[in-house]
Amino acid sequence: MSFSELPLSYCTNVHPGQSVAEIVDGISSYTAPARDLAQLPVAAGLWLAGSVTRELKQNPAALELLAQTLWQHDLTCYTLNTFPYGNFHSERVKEQVYLPDWTDSVRSQYTQNCATLLAQLLPEGAEGSLSTVPLGGRMNPQGADFRAVCFASLIRTAKNLDALYQSTGRLIRLAVEPEPFCELSGTQEWSLPVFHGLFALAETLGCEDLVRRYIGLCFDVCHQAVEFEDVAASIDAIDRAGIRINKVHITNAVELPDPADNVAGLDMLRGFVEPRYLHQTFARFADGRIESRVDLTAEDLEPGSGNELLQAESWRVHFHVPVYAETLGALRTTRADLVKALRRVAALDYSPHLEVETYTWPVMPAEDSAAGQADGLEHRIARELRSAAELISAIAAES
């Protein structure tokens, strides 16, 4: 079994960043200290908002400052999170995080700008990746030709990425990131049919091989585990379909066992209800049936609310929690699914990029964000990086 030999990446979307100055400050204040504490080679998985890409494009000195900051702190950068376009730390993000979607030219232009910037930050000889929205959120308005417009935009993006490679020698792939209640979510029901449609259109245009080369998936383990998928079987299906996994997000979700009788768990889960991000919730019943809600609300957690989900065997909630945690008090996490997913990823005949992405520290319940310690955020990030690196090493050693 083997994994990418590039340094483990840590996604910087946990830190506010609407300007280059804020990005540089986040690297210096958190990413670099976390790397030092973890005592590991680390890559900065930069999130560059639309406002930041415009600043970098207009001011070459700003890009030089960013590159120098990475170099001074001995950090590489081979992947960008191009999922959130706007302010990911505003008071309310929720369904707005999927906008602009892939029918909007702003999304494709932003992605191209990020690819051009990444080409200048990539280590010599490394390939790059850009994770992006799952075409759009199904809770947002969509036109009748939504998929067709998205497909055309993705094909243009593949051609632009190929042109970038031809002119710079820097190969950068797009990694579309499925998420619950989005145009790509469950592997079998949504993601595979969407990719089949994209490849079919590309075939008619004579560019299927090119599209397959540049357009693939970001497999966020939290997102797939939330839907009670067998994550190893999902990766099998993706591999059989010839879809490349360009990036893996090493992430855990929250699980509430026995909700009808788990009073302590319900009390703890109330702390995870917050107004900034969507927390899609799935409940699995004894007969295998799965019911879902687009967001977790306080009303869902009231024993006398009549919420049928309380009769389920367990709930899983899209709330990224520390990758080192198997339990959080009366709650569990999906770390066991993370182990299964990484074992299957290690068996692929190529090596996806690996990135830790716990962006919810600022909204995590206090008793859980502290994780039993009074240390700052950089210590928690370092603990995650060490935990992920140890897990990767243990799985690699199994062969």
MOZILIN-V164376 format. One record per residue. N is the residue number from 1. RES is the residue in three letters. SS is DSSP state (helix for helix, strand for strand, loop for the rest). PSI is psi as a letter, one per 30 degrees, with the letter a starting at -180 (NA if undefined). D_LAST is the distance of its C-alpha to the last C-alpha in whole Angstrom. Layout:
n->N res->RES ss->SS psi->PSI d_last->D_LAST
n->N res->RES ss->SS psi->PSI d_last->D_LAST
This chain:
n->1 res->MET ss->loop psi->k d_last->5
n->2 res->SER ss->loop psi->l d_last->9
n->3 res->PHE ss->loop psi->l d_last->12
n->4 res->SER ss->loop psi->k d_last->15
n->5 res->GLU ss->loop psi->f d_last->16
n->6 res->LEU ss->loop psi->l d_last->20
n->7 res->PRO ss->loop psi->k d_last->21
n->8 res->LEU ss->strand psi->k d_last->20
n->9 res->SER ss->strand psi->k d_last->24
n->10 res->TYR ss->strand psi->k d_last->26
n->11 res->CYS ss->strand psi->k d_last->29
n->12 res->THR ss->helix psi->g d_last->32
n->13 res->ASN ss->helix psi->f d_last->34
n->14 res->VAL ss->helix psi->f d_last->34
n->15 res->HIS ss->loop psi->k d_last->37
n->16 res->PRO ss->loop psi->k d_last->40
n->17 res->GLY ss->loop psi->i d_last->41
n->18 res->GLN ss->loop psi->g d_last->44
n->19 res->SER ss->loop psi->l d_last->45
n->20 res->VAL ss->helix psi->e d_last->43
n->21 res->ALA ss->helix psi->e d_last->45
n->22 res->GLU ss->helix psi->e d_last->43
n->23 res->ILE ss->helix psi->e d_last->39
n->24 res->VAL ss->helix psi->e d_last->40
n->25 res->ASP ss->helix psi->e d_last->41
n->26 res->GLY ss->helix psi->e d_last->38
n->27 res->ILE ss->helix psi->e d_last->36
n->28 res->SER ss->helix psi->e d_last->38
n->29 res->SER ss->helix psi->f d_last->38
n->30 res->TYR ss->helix psi->e d_last->35
n->31 res->THR ss->helix psi->e d_last->32
n->32 res->ALA ss->helix psi->e d_last->32
n->33 res->PRO ss->helix psi->e d_last->33
n->34 res->ALA ss->helix psi->e d_last->30
n->35 res->ARG ss->helix psi->e d_last->28
n->36 res->ASP ss->helix psi->e d_last->30
n->37 res->LEU ss->helix psi->e d_last->29
n->38 res->ALA ss->helix psi->f d_last->26
n->39 res->GLN ss->loop psi->h d_last->25
n->40 res->LEU ss->loop psi->l d_last->23
n->41 res->PRO ss->loop psi->k d_last->23
n->42 res->VAL ss->strand psi->k d_last->24
n->43 res->ALA ss->strand psi->k d_last->26
n->44 res->ALA ss->strand psi->j d_last->29
n->45 res->GLY ss->strand psi->i d_last->29
n->46 res->LEU ss->strand psi->k d_last->32
n->47 res->TRP ss->strand psi->j d_last->34
n->48 res->LEU ss->loop psi->j d_last->38
n->49 res->ALA ss->loop psi->l d_last->40
n->50 res->GLY ss->helix psi->e d_last->43
n->51 res->SER ss->helix psi->e d_last->45
n->52 res->VAL ss->helix psi->e d_last->43
n->53 res->THR ss->helix psi->e d_last->42
n->54 res->ARG ss->helix psi->e d_last->46
n->55 res->GLU ss->helix psi->e d_last->47
n->56 res->LEU ss->helix psi->e d_last->44
n->57 res->LYS ss->helix psi->e d_last->45
n->58 res->GLN ss->helix psi->f d_last->49
n->59 res->ASN ss->loop psi->j d_last->48
n->60 res->PRO ss->helix psi->f d_last->46
n->61 res->ALA ss->helix psi->e d_last->47
n->62 res->ALA ss->helix psi->e d_last->45
n->63 res->LEU ss->helix psi->e d_last->42
n->64 res->GLU ss->helix psi->e d_last->42
n->65 res->LEU ss->helix psi->e d_last->42
n->66 res->LEU ss->helix psi->e d_last->39
n->67 res->ALA ss->helix psi->e d_last->37
n->68 res->GLN ss->helix psi->e d_last->39
n->69 res->THR ss->helix psi->e d_last->38
n->70 res->LEU ss->helix psi->e d_last->34
n->71 res->TRP ss->helix psi->e d_last->35
n->72 res->GLN ss->helix psi->f d_last->37
n->73 res->HIS ss->loop psi->g d_last->34
n->74 res->ASP ss->loop psi->h d_last->31
n->75 res->LEU ss->loop psi->k d_last->30
n->76 res->THR ss->strand psi->l d_last->28
n->77 res->CYS ss->loop psi->j d_last->29
n->78 res->TYR ss->loop psi->f d_last->27
n->79 res->THR ss->strand psi->k d_last->28
n->80 res->LEU ss->strand psi->k d_last->31
n->81 res->ASN ss->strand psi->j d_last->31
n->82 res->THR ss->loop psi->g d_last->34
n->83 res->PHE ss->loop psi->d d_last->35
n->84 res->PRO ss->loop psi->k d_last->37
n->85 res->TYR ss->loop psi->e d_last->40
n->86 res->GLY ss->loop psi->b d_last->43
n->87 res->ASN ss->loop psi->j d_last->43
n->88 res->PHE ss->loop psi->f d_last->40
n->89 res->HIS ss->loop psi->g d_last->42
n->90 res->SER ss->loop psi->l d_last->45
n->91 res->GLU ss->loop psi->e d_last->46
n->92 res->ARG ss->loop psi->j d_last->45
n->93 res->VAL ss->loop psi->d d_last->43
n->94 res->LYS ss->helix psi->b d_last->42
n->95 res->GLU ss->helix psi->f d_last->42
n->96 res->GLN ss->helix psi->f d_last->43
n->97 res->VAL ss->helix psi->f d_last->40
n->98 res->TYR ss->helix psi->g d_last->39
n->99 res->LEU ss->loop psi->k d_last->43
n->100 res->PRO ss->loop psi->k d_last->43
n->101 res->ASP ss->loop psi->a d_last->41
n->102 res->TRP ss->loop psi->g d_last->40
n->103 res->THR ss->loop psi->f d_last->44
n->104 res->ASP ss->loop psi->k d_last->45
n->105 res->SER ss->helix psi->f d_last->46
n->106 res->VAL ss->helix psi->e d_last->45
n->107 res->ARG ss->helix psi->e d_last->42
n->108 res->SER ss->helix psi->e d_last->41
n->109 res->GLN ss->helix psi->e d_last->43
n->110 res->TYR ss->helix psi->e d_last->41
n->111 res->THR ss->helix psi->e d_last->38
n->112 res->GLN ss->helix psi->e d_last->39
n->113 res->ASN ss->helix psi->e d_last->40
n->114 res->CYS ss->helix psi->e d_last->37
n->115 res->ALA ss->helix psi->e d_last->35
n->116 res->THR ss->helix psi->e d_last->38
n->117 res->LEU ss->helix psi->e d_last->38
n->118 res->LEU ss->helix psi->e d_last->34
n->119 res->ALA ss->helix psi->f d_last->34
n->120 res->GLN ss->helix psi->f d_last->36
n->121 res->LEU ss->helix psi->f d_last->34
n->122 res->LEU ss->loop psi->k d_last->31
n->123 res->PRO ss->loop psi->l d_last->29
n->124 res->GLU ss->loop psi->k d_last->29
n->125 res->GLY ss->loop psi->f d_last->27
n->126 res->ALA ss->loop psi->k d_last->25
n->127 res->GLU ss->loop psi->l d_last->26
n->128 res->GLY ss->strand psi->l d_last->27
n->129 res->SER ss->strand psi->l d_last->27
n->130 res->LEU ss->strand psi->j d_last->30
n->131 res->SER ss->strand psi->k d_last->29
n->132 res->THR ss->strand psi->l d_last->33
n->133 res->VAL ss->loop psi->k d_last->35
n->134 res->PRO ss->loop psi->h d_last->34
n->135 res->LEU ss->loop psi->e d_last->37
n->136 res->GLY ss->loop psi->l d_last->39
n->137 res->GLY ss->strand psi->k d_last->40
n->138 res->ARG ss->loop psi->f d_last->41
n->139 res->MET ss->loop psi->f d_last->43
n->140 res->ASN ss->loop psi->l d_last->45
n->141 res->PRO ss->loop psi->k d_last->48
n->142 res->GLN ss->loop psi->k d_last->47
n->143 res->GLY ss->loop psi->l d_last->49
n->144 res->ALA ss->loop psi->f d_last->49
n->145 res->ASP ss->loop psi->g d_last->47
n->146 res->PHE ss->helix psi->e d_last->44
n->147 res->ARG ss->helix psi->e d_last->41
n->148 res->ALA ss->helix psi->e d_last->43
n->149 res->VAL ss->helix psi->e d_last->44
n->150 res->CYS ss->helix psi->e d_last->41
n->151 res->PHE ss->helix psi->e d_last->39
n->152 res->ALA ss->helix psi->e d_last->42
n->153 res->SER ss->helix psi->e d_last->41
n->154 res->LEU ss->helix psi->e d_last->37
n->155 res->ILE ss->helix psi->e d_last->38
n->156 res->ARG ss->helix psi->e d_last->40
n->157 res->THR ss->helix psi->e d_last->38
n->158 res->ALA ss->helix psi->e d_last->35
n->159 res->LYS ss->helix psi->e d_last->38
n->160 res->ASN ss->helix psi->e d_last->39
n->161 res->LEU ss->helix psi->e d_last->35
n->162 res->ASP ss->helix psi->e d_last->36
n->163 res->ALA ss->helix psi->e d_last->39
n->164 res->LEU ss->helix psi->e d_last->37
n->165 res->TYR ss->helix psi->e d_last->35
n->166 res->GLN ss->helix psi->e d_last->37
n->167 res->SER ss->helix psi->f d_last->40
n->168 res->THR ss->helix psi->f d_last->37
n->169 res->GLY ss->loop psi->g d_last->34
n->170 res->ARG ss->loop psi->j d_last->32
n->171 res->LEU ss->loop psi->j d_last->30
n->172 res->ILE ss->strand psi->k d_last->30
n->173 res->ARG ss->strand psi->l d_last->29
n->174 res->LEU ss->strand psi->k d_last->30
n->175 res->ALA ss->strand psi->j d_last->28
n->176 res->VAL ss->strand psi->k d_last->30
n->177 res->GLU ss->strand psi->j d_last->29
n->178 res->PRO ss->loop psi->k d_last->30
n->179 res->GLU ss->loop psi->k d_last->31
n->180 res->PRO ss->loop psi->k d_last->33
n->181 res->PHE ss->loop psi->g d_last->37
n->182 res->CYS ss->strand psi->l d_last->36
n->183 res->GLU ss->loop psi->e d_last->37
n->184 res->LEU ss->loop psi->k d_last->33
n->185 res->SER ss->loop psi->c d_last->31
n->186 res->GLY ss->loop psi->k d_last->30
n->187 res->THR ss->helix psi->e d_last->28
n->188 res->GLN ss->helix psi->e d_last->29
n->189 res->GLU ss->helix psi->e d_last->33
n->190 res->TRP ss->helix psi->e d_last->33
n->191 res->SER ss->helix psi->e d_last->30
n->192 res->LEU ss->helix psi->e d_last->30
n->193 res->PRO ss->helix psi->e d_last->33
n->194 res->VAL ss->helix psi->e d_last->34
n->195 res->PHE ss->helix psi->e d_last->32
n->196 res->HIS ss->helix psi->e d_last->33
n->197 res->GLY ss->helix psi->e d_last->37
n->198 res->LEU ss->helix psi->e d_last->36
n->199 res->PHE ss->helix psi->e d_last->34
n->200 res->ALA ss->helix psi->e d_last->37
n->201 res->LEU ss->helix psi->e d_last->40
n->202 res->ALA ss->helix psi->e d_last->38
n->203 res->GLU ss->helix psi->e d_last->38
n->204 res->THR ss->helix psi->f d_last->42
n->205 res->LEU ss->loop psi->g d_last->42
n->206 res->GLY ss->loop psi->g d_last->40
n->207 res->CYS ss->loop psi->g d_last->38
n->208 res->GLU ss->helix psi->e d_last->35
n->209 res->ASP ss->helix psi->e d_last->32
n->210 res->LEU ss->helix psi->e d_last->33
n->211 res->VAL ss->helix psi->e d_last->33
n->212 res->ARG ss->helix psi->e d_last->29
n->213 res->ARG ss->helix psi->e d_last->28
n->214 res->TYR ss->helix psi->f d_last->30
n->215 res->ILE ss->strand psi->j d_last->30
n->216 res->GLY ss->strand psi->a d_last->27
n->217 res->LEU ss->strand psi->l d_last->26
n->218 res->CYS ss->strand psi->j d_last->25
n->219 res->PHE ss->strand psi->j d_last->23
n->220 res->ASP ss->strand psi->j d_last->24
n->221 res->VAL ss->helix psi->e d_last->22
n->222 res->CYS ss->helix psi->e d_last->25
n->223 res->HIS ss->helix psi->e d_last->28
n->224 res->GLN ss->helix psi->e d_last->26
n->225 res->ALA ss->helix psi->e d_last->25
n->226 res->VAL ss->helix psi->e d_last->29
n->227 res->GLU ss->loop psi->g d_last->30
n->228 res->PHE ss->loop psi->h d_last->28
n->229 res->GLU ss->loop psi->l d_last->25
n->230 res->ASP ss->loop psi->j d_last->22
n->231 res->VAL ss->helix psi->e d_last->20
n->232 res->ALA ss->helix psi->e d_last->17
n->233 res->ALA ss->helix psi->e d_last->20
n->234 res->SER ss->helix psi->e d_last->22
n->235 res->ILE ss->helix psi->e d_last->19
n->236 res->ASP ss->helix psi->e d_last->19
n->237 res->ALA ss->helix psi->e d_last->23
n->238 res->ILE ss->helix psi->e d_last->23
n->239 res->ASP ss->helix psi->e d_last->20
n->240 res->ARG ss->helix psi->e d_last->22
n->241 res->ALA ss->loop psi->f d_last->25
n->242 res->GLY ss->loop psi->g d_last->24
n->243 res->ILE ss->loop psi->k d_last->25
n->244 res->ARG ss->loop psi->k d_last->23
n->245 res->ILE ss->strand psi->j d_last->21
n->246 res->ASN ss->strand psi->f d_last->23
n->247 res->LYS ss->strand psi->k d_last->22
n->248 res->VAL ss->strand psi->k d_last->20
n->249 res->HIS ss->strand psi->j d_last->23
n->250 res->ILE ss->strand psi->j d_last->21
n->251 res->THR ss->loop psi->l d_last->23
n->252 res->ASN ss->strand psi->k d_last->25
n->253 res->ALA ss->strand psi->l d_last->28
n->254 res->VAL ss->strand psi->k d_last->30
n->255 res->GLU ss->strand psi->k d_last->30
n->256 res->LEU ss->strand psi->j d_last->34
n->257 res->PRO ss->strand psi->k d_last->33
n->258 res->ASP ss->loop psi->i d_last->37
n->259 res->PRO ss->loop psi->e d_last->39
n->260 res->ALA ss->loop psi->e d_last->42
n->261 res->ASP ss->loop psi->g d_last->42
n->262 res->ASN ss->loop psi->i d_last->40
n->263 res->VAL ss->helix psi->e d_last->43
n->264 res->ALA ss->helix psi->e d_last->41
n->265 res->GLY ss->helix psi->e d_last->38
n->266 res->LEU ss->helix psi->e d_last->41
n->267 res->ASP ss->helix psi->e d_last->42
n->268 res->MET ss->helix psi->e d_last->39
n->269 res->LEU ss->helix psi->f d_last->38
n->270 res->ARG ss->helix psi->e d_last->42
n->271 res->GLY ss->loop psi->f d_last->41
n->272 res->PHE ss->loop psi->f d_last->39
n->273 res->VAL ss->loop psi->j d_last->41
n->274 res->GLU ss->loop psi->l d_last->43
n->275 res->PRO ss->loop psi->f d_last->44
n->276 res->ARG ss->loop psi->e d_last->42
n->277 res->TYR ss->loop psi->l d_last->39
n->278 res->LEU ss->loop psi->k d_last->39
n->279 res->HIS ss->loop psi->i d_last->37
n->280 res->GLN ss->loop psi->k d_last->36
n->281 res->THR ss->strand psi->k d_last->36
n->282 res->PHE ss->strand psi->k d_last->35
n->283 res->ALA ss->strand psi->k d_last->35
n->284 res->ARG ss->strand psi->k d_last->34
n->285 res->PHE ss->loop psi->l d_last->36
n->286 res->ALA ss->loop psi->e d_last->36
n->287 res->ASP ss->loop psi->g d_last->37
n->288 res->GLY ss->loop psi->f d_last->34
n->289 res->ARG ss->loop psi->k d_last->36
n->290 res->ILE ss->strand psi->k d_last->35
n->291 res->GLU ss->strand psi->l d_last->38
n->292 res->SER ss->strand psi->l d_last->38
n->293 res->ARG ss->strand psi->k d_last->40
n->294 res->VAL ss->loop psi->f d_last->40
n->295 res->ASP ss->loop psi->l d_last->40
n->296 res->LEU ss->loop psi->k d_last->41
n->297 res->THR ss->loop psi->l d_last->44
n->298 res->ALA ss->helix psi->e d_last->46
n->299 res->GLU ss->helix psi->e d_last->48
n->300 res->ASP ss->helix psi->f d_last->45
n->301 res->LEU ss->helix psi->g d_last->44
n->302 res->GLU ss->loop psi->k d_last->47
n->303 res->PRO ss->loop psi->e d_last->48
n->304 res->GLY ss->loop psi->g d_last->51
n->305 res->SER ss->loop psi->f d_last->50
n->306 res->GLY ss->loop psi->g d_last->50
n->307 res->ASN ss->loop psi->j d_last->46
n->308 res->GLU ss->helix psi->f d_last->45
n->309 res->LEU ss->helix psi->f d_last->41
n->310 res->LEU ss->helix psi->f d_last->42
n->311 res->GLN ss->helix psi->g d_last->42
n->312 res->ALA ss->loop psi->l d_last->38
n->313 res->GLU ss->loop psi->e d_last->35
n->314 res->SER ss->strand psi->l d_last->34
n->315 res->TRP ss->strand psi->l d_last->34
n->316 res->ARG ss->strand psi->k d_last->31
n->317 res->VAL ss->strand psi->k d_last->33
n->318 res->HIS ss->strand psi->i d_last->32
n->319 res->PHE ss->strand psi->j d_last->32
n->320 res->HIS ss->strand psi->k d_last->30
n->321 res->VAL ss->strand psi->l d_last->29
n->322 res->PRO ss->loop psi->k d_last->27
n->323 res->VAL ss->loop psi->f d_last->23
n->324 res->TYR ss->loop psi->f d_last->23
n->325 res->ALA ss->loop psi->k d_last->25
n->326 res->GLU ss->loop psi->f d_last->24
n->327 res->THR ss->strand psi->l d_last->28
n->328 res->LEU ss->strand psi->i d_last->31
n->329 res->GLY ss->loop psi->b d_last->34
n->330 res->ALA ss->loop psi->f d_last->35
n->331 res->LEU ss->strand psi->l d_last->33
n->332 res->ARG ss->strand psi->l d_last->29
n->333 res->THR ss->strand psi->l d_last->26
n->334 res->THR ss->loop psi->h d_last->24
n->335 res->ARG ss->helix psi->e d_last->21
n->336 res->ALA ss->helix psi->e d_last->19
n->337 res->ASP ss->helix psi->e d_last->19
n->338 res->LEU ss->helix psi->e d_last->18
n->339 res->VAL ss->helix psi->e d_last->15
n->340 res->LYS ss->helix psi->e d_last->15
n->341 res->ALA ss->helix psi->e d_last->16
n->342 res->LEU ss->helix psi->e d_last->13
n->343 res->ARG ss->helix psi->e d_last->10
n->344 res->ARG ss->helix psi->e d_last->12
n->345 res->VAL ss->helix psi->e d_last->13
n->346 res->ALA ss->helix psi->f d_last->10
n->347 res->ALA ss->loop psi->f d_last->10
n->348 res->LEU ss->loop psi->l d_last->13
n->349 res->ASP ss->loop psi->g d_last->14
n->350 res->TYR ss->loop psi->l d_last->16
n->351 res->SER ss->loop psi->j d_last->16
n->352 res->PRO ss->loop psi->l d_last->18
n->353 res->HIS ss->strand psi->k d_last->20
n->354 res->LEU ss->strand psi->k d_last->19
n->355 res->GLU ss->strand psi->k d_last->22
n->356 res->VAL ss->strand psi->k d_last->23
n->357 res->GLU ss->loop psi->i d_last->27
n->358 res->THR ss->loop psi->j d_last->29
n->359 res->TYR ss->loop psi->f d_last->32
n->360 res->THR ss->loop psi->g d_last->34
n->361 res->TRP ss->helix psi->e d_last->35
n->362 res->PRO ss->helix psi->f d_last->38
n->363 res->VAL ss->helix psi->g d_last->39
n->364 res->MET ss->loop psi->k d_last->37
n->365 res->PRO ss->loop psi->k d_last->39
n->366 res->ALA ss->helix psi->e d_last->40
n->367 res->GLU ss->helix psi->f d_last->38
n->368 res->ASP ss->helix psi->e d_last->35
n->369 res->SER ss->helix psi->e d_last->35
n->370 res->ALA ss->loop psi->f d_last->36
n->371 res->ALA ss->loop psi->h d_last->33
n->372 res->GLY ss->loop psi->g d_last->35
n->373 res->GLN ss->loop psi->l d_last->35
n->374 res->ALA ss->loop psi->g d_last->38
n->375 res->ASP ss->loop psi->l d_last->36
n->376 res->GLY ss->loop psi->l d_last->37
n->377 res->LEU ss->helix psi->e d_last->35
n->378 res->GLU ss->helix psi->e d_last->33
n->379 res->HIS ss->helix psi->e d_last->32
n->380 res->ARG ss->helix psi->e d_last->30
n->381 res->ILE ss->helix psi->e d_last->29
n->382 res->ALA ss->helix psi->e d_last->27
n->383 res->ARG ss->helix psi->e d_last->26
n->384 res->GLU ss->helix psi->e d_last->24
n->385 res->LEU ss->helix psi->e d_last->23
n->386 res->ARG ss->helix psi->e d_last->21
n->387 res->SER ss->helix psi->e d_last->20
n->388 res->ALA ss->helix psi->e d_last->18
n->389 res->ALA ss->helix psi->e d_last->17
n->390 res->GLU ss->helix psi->e d_last->15
n->391 res->LEU ss->helix psi->e d_last->14
n->392 res->ILE ss->helix psi->e d_last->12
n->393 res->SER ss->helix psi->e d_last->11
n->394 res->ALA ss->helix psi->e d_last->10
n->395 res->ILE ss->helix psi->e d_last->8
n->396 res->ALA ss->helix psi->e d_last->6
n->397 res->ALA ss->helix psi->f d_last->5
n->398 res->GLU ss->loop psi->f d_last->4
n->399 res->SER ss->loop psi->NA d_last->0
